[in-house]
Amino acid sequence: MQLVRGWHDVPASAKGAALAIGNFDGVHRGHQAVLGAARDIAHAAGRPAGAVIFEPHPRRFFAPDKPFFRLTPLPVKLELLESLGLDETIVIPFDAACANLTAEQFAEQVIVGALDAYHVVVGHDFSFGKARRGTTETLQSLGKTLGFGVDVVEPVSEDGVVLSSSAVREHLRRGDVGEAAEILGYWWRVRGPVEAGAGRGKGLGFPTVNVALEPGQDLAHGIYAVRVEIGDRLYDAAGYLGPSPTFGGNAPRLEAYLFDFDGNVYGESIEISFVAHIRPDRRFDNAEALAAQMRVDCAAAAAILSTAPATPPIR
């Protein structure tokens, strides 16, 4: 997949595409319908298919001090977009200049002037331009005037519930990682370098790998069945997110005890996928009681993971 950063000096190979435009945080199944529509239109016309996304997320730009639960940091989002068969992704810096473009200016300068888009596909709730004044109707009108096609994809729902990024975040805040995965089409994941921990897990007989969550990613505290990817290897594991109340902690941390693993991976980048929630966090009277419960938790995680698909494909 060709990656283009910025909308100035776009290479000729990235122009003339059918493009899905949006933030696509999570790249969930609703987003996949929008992206798939752009891909199908592109293939039918013999043109490249792509996505236009914004970095940072506009919420981070407008409220930098307010925590925001971002589902997919840029590297993860790009991998998911590529897995959907797109030929290109254009990453537009969302800065003051971009935020101040009116809907008409965005269509004229970006969609047509910079990208020479053949066709644009957006979701039903798409808005764009300064103060988000541009609507899907605005886009369709501008497409007729400026010469590009526009498709608006209706919301995707199951059992009367619209599949959305907000719904995924709410499920994760409750620890409902299975329900979140149903919307996403894959297990929600966290990626980052392995950091040094306090060493308590090793002292209890459960050495763990520790990874920091991004600010705002307020997944429910507790024990999870997880899969951990290190290099080209995938390990079953029991994951913990919380402040370690048994030891008087107050800052939550994410750690995982890998089954059948013995090695030093400090500093290496790993990925943790959340398959199932086992129990909420709680305080124990002493380290021995905690270790006993950890044995129970690990057995529960192993049982769950023994029947879970090894690598669920994005749907």
C-alpha positions in Angstrom: 0.0 0.0 0.0 1.3 3.4 -1.0 1.5 5.8 1.9 1.3 9.6 1.2 1.9 12.0 4.0 0.3 15.4 3.5 -1.7 16.8 0.6 1.0 19.0 -1.0 3.1 17.5 -3.7 1.0 14.3 -4.0 2.7 11.9 -6.4 0.9 11.3 -9.7 0.5 7.6 -8.8 -1.8 8.5 -5.9 -4.1 10.7 -7.9 -7.3 9.8 -9.7 -8.4 7.3 -7.1 -11.7 6.4 -5.5 -11.2 7.5 -1.9 -12.9 6.8 1.4 -12.6 9.9 3.6 -12.9 9.8 7.4 -11.1 9.3 10.7 -11.8 5.6 10.8 -10.7 5.2 14.4 -10.9 1.5 15.0 -11.5 0.6 11.3 -14.5 -1.3 12.6 -17.1 -3.1 10.5 -19.0 0.0 9.8 -15.9 1.7 8.5 -15.1 -1.4 6.5 -18.4 -0.9 4.6 -17.3 2.6 3.6 -13.8 1.5 2.7 -15.1 -1.6 0.9 -17.4 0.6 -1.2 -14.5 2.8 -2.3 -12.5 -0.3 -3.2 -15.3 -1.8 -5.2 -15.9 1.5 -7.1 -12.2 1.8 -7.8 -11.8 -1.7 -9.1 -14.9 -1.4 -11.3 -13.4 1.7 -12.9 -9.9 0.3 -13.1 -8.6 3.0 -10.7 -6.7 2.8 -7.4 -8.6 2.5 -4.2 -7.6 4.5 -1.1 -8.4 6.2 2.2 -7.9 9.7 3.3 -7.4 10.0 7.1 -6.4 12.7 9.5 -3.5 12.8 12.0 -3.8 13.6 14.8 -7.4 12.8 15.4 -9.3 16.1 15.3 -10.4 15.6 18.9 -6.8 15.7 20.0 -6.3 18.9 18.0 -9.3 20.8 19.4 -8.9 19.5 23.0 -5.3 18.4 23.5 -5.6 18.4 27.3 -8.7 16.2 27.4 -8.2 12.5 27.5 -9.4 10.7 24.3 -9.8 7.0 24.0 -8.1 6.4 20.6 -8.8 2.8 19.4 -6.1 2.6 16.7 -2.9 4.7 16.8 -1.7 5.5 13.3 0.7 2.4 12.8 -2.1 0.0 13.7 -4.7 1.9 11.6 -2.4 1.8 8.5 -2.0 -2.0 8.8 -5.7 -2.5 9.1 -6.3 -0.3 6.1 -3.8 -2.3 4.1 -5.4 -5.6 5.1 -8.6 -4.4 3.5 -7.0 -4.3 0.1 -6.5 -0.6 -0.4 -3.8 0.6 -2.8 -3.1 3.9 -1.0 -3.7 5.9 2.2 -3.3 9.7 2.3 -2.5 11.0 5.8 -3.5 14.6 6.1 -2.0 16.6 9.0 -4.9 18.0 11.0 -3.5 21.3 12.0 -4.7 24.9 12.2 -4.5 25.3 8.4 -6.5 22.2 7.8 -9.1 23.1 10.5 -9.7 26.5 9.0 -10.4 25.2 5.5 -14.1 25.7 4.6 -16.0 22.8 3.1 -15.7 24.4 -0.3 -12.0 25.0 0.1 -11.4 21.4 1.3 -13.2 20.1 -1.8 -11.5 22.4 -4.2 -8.0 22.4 -2.8 -7.7 18.8 -1.3 -10.2 16.5 -3.0 -9.8 18.0 -6.5 -6.6 20.2 -6.5 -4.3 17.9 -4.6 -5.8 14.4 -5.1 -7.8 14.7 -8.3 -10.2 12.2 -6.8 -12.3 10.2 -9.2 -14.9 9.3 -6.6 -15.4 9.9 -2.8 -17.1 7.6 -0.4 -18.1 8.7 3.2 -20.2 7.5 6.0 -23.7 8.8 6.8 -22.5 11.0 9.6 -19.6 12.5 7.8 -18.9 16.3 8.3 -16.1 18.4 7.1 -14.7 21.9 6.7 -14.4 24.7 9.2 -16.7 24.2 12.2 -17.9 21.0 10.6 -20.3 22.9 8.5 -20.0 20.6 5.5 -22.5 17.7 5.4 -22.9 14.8 3.1 -25.4 16.9 1.1 -22.7 19.6 0.8 -20.3 17.1 -0.4 -22.7 15.7 -3.0 -23.4 19.2 -4.3 -19.7 20.0 -4.5 -19.0 16.7 -6.3 -21.5 17.7 -9.0 -20.0 21.1 -9.4 -16.3 20.0 -9.3 -16.6 16.8 -11.2 -16.1 13.9 -8.7 -18.6 11.2 -7.8 -19.9 10.8 -4.2 -21.4 7.8 -2.4 -22.8 8.0 1.1 -22.9 4.7 2.9 -25.7 4.1 5.3 -25.0 3.0 8.9 -24.2 -0.7 9.5 -26.2 -2.1 12.4 -26.9 -5.4 14.1 -30.0 -6.1 16.3 -30.9 -2.5 15.9 -27.6 -1.2 17.2 -25.4 0.9 14.9 -21.8 -0.3 14.8 -19.7 2.7 15.8 -16.4 3.7 17.4 -18.3 5.1 20.4 -19.9 1.8 21.0 -16.5 0.0 20.9 -15.1 2.5 23.4 -18.0 1.9 25.8 -17.7 -1.9 25.6 -14.0 -1.6 26.3 -14.6 0.7 29.3 -16.8 -2.0 30.7 -14.3 -4.7 29.9 -16.6 -6.3 27.3 -13.8 -7.1 24.9 -15.8 -9.8 23.2 -18.6 -7.4 22.3 -16.0 -4.8 21.1 -14.5 -7.5 18.9 -17.9 -8.2 17.3 -18.0 -4.6 16.2 -14.4 -4.3 15.2 -14.1 -7.6 13.4 -10.9 -8.4 15.3 -9.7 -8.4 18.9 -8.8 -4.9 20.2 -5.1 -4.6 20.5 -2.4 -2.5 22.2 1.1 -2.2 20.8 4.3 -0.7 22.4 7.7 -1.4 23.7 8.2 -3.7 26.7 9.0 -1.6 29.8 10.6 -2.5 33.1 8.1 -3.2 35.8 8.3 -3.5 39.6 9.3 -7.2 39.4 6.4 -8.3 41.7 5.1 -10.8 39.2 8.5 -12.6 38.9 8.6 -12.7 42.7 5.2 -14.4 42.7 6.2 -16.9 40.1 4.5 -15.1 37.2 7.1 -12.9 35.3 5.3 -10.5 33.1 5.9 -8.2 30.2 4.7 -4.6 30.7 3.4 -2.2 28.0 2.1 1.4 28.5 -1.4 2.3 27.4 -1.8 5.5 25.5 -3.4 8.4 27.5 -7.2 8.1 27.5 -7.3 4.4 26.7 -9.4 3.6 29.8 -10.0 -0.1 29.4 -11.7 -1.6 32.4 -9.3 -2.8 35.1 -9.1 -6.6 35.6 -7.8 -9.9 34.3 -8.1 -10.8 30.6 -7.3 -13.7 28.4 -4.9 -12.2 25.8 -2.7 -13.1 22.9 0.8 -11.6 22.8 2.7 -11.2 19.5 6.5 -10.9 19.7 8.2 -10.8 16.4 6.6 -13.6 14.3 5.5 -15.6 17.4 2.1 -15.6 19.1 1.8 -16.6 22.7 -1.3 -17.3 24.9 -1.2 -15.2 28.1 -3.1 -13.9 31.1 -3.2 -10.1 31.0 -3.7 -7.6 33.9 -4.7 -4.0 33.8 -4.9 -2.1 37.1 -3.0 -0.3 39.8 -2.0 -3.4 41.9 -4.2 -2.5 44.9 -2.7 -5.4 46.9 0.6 -3.5 46.9 -0.9 -0.1 47.4 -0.4 1.1 43.9 -2.4 3.9 42.3 -1.2 4.2 38.7 -2.7 1.5 36.4 -0.3 -0.6 34.3 -0.8 -3.3 31.6 1.2 -6.5 32.0 0.9 -10.0 30.7 2.1 -13.4 31.8 3.0 -15.5 28.8 2.5 -19.2 28.9 5.4 -21.3 27.7 7.8 -18.4 27.3 11.2 -17.7 28.8 13.1 -14.8 27.5 14.1 -11.2 27.9 12.2 -8.8 25.5 12.8 -5.5 27.3 12.7 -2.7 24.7 11.1 -4.8 22.0 7.8 -3.8 20.5 5.0 -6.3 21.2 1.3 -6.4 20.6 -1.4 -7.5 23.1 -4.8 -8.6 21.8 -7.7 -8.8 24.3 -9.8 -12.0 23.7 -11.9 -12.3 26.8 -12.5 -10.6 30.2 -12.0 -13.0 33.2 -12.7 -10.9 36.3 -12.6 -7.4 37.7 -9.6 -6.1 39.6 -9.6 -6.6 43.4 -7.4 -6.2 46.4 -6.0 -9.3 48.2 -5.0 -9.6 51.9 -1.5 -10.7 51.0 0.8 -11.8 48.2 0.2 -15.5 48.8 -3.6 -15.0 48.3 -2.9 -13.1 45.2 -0.6 -15.8 43.8 -3.2 -18.4 44.5 -5.8 -16.4 42.5 -3.3 -15.8 39.7 -3.0 -19.6 39.3 -6.8 -19.8 38.9 -6.8 -16.8 36.5 -4.1 -18.4 34.3 -6.0 -21.6 34.1 -9.1 -19.8 33.1 -7.2 -17.8 30.4 -5.6 -21.0 29.1 -9.0 -22.7 28.8 -10.5 -19.8 26.9 -7.6 -19.4 24.5 -7.5 -23.1 23.8 -10.7 -22.8 21.9 -10.2 -19.3 20.4 -9.0 -19.0 16.8 -5.3 -18.4 16.5 -5.4 -15.4 14.2 -9.0 -14.2 13.6 -9.1 -12.4 10.2 -10.5 -8.9 9.9 -14.0 -9.3 8.6 
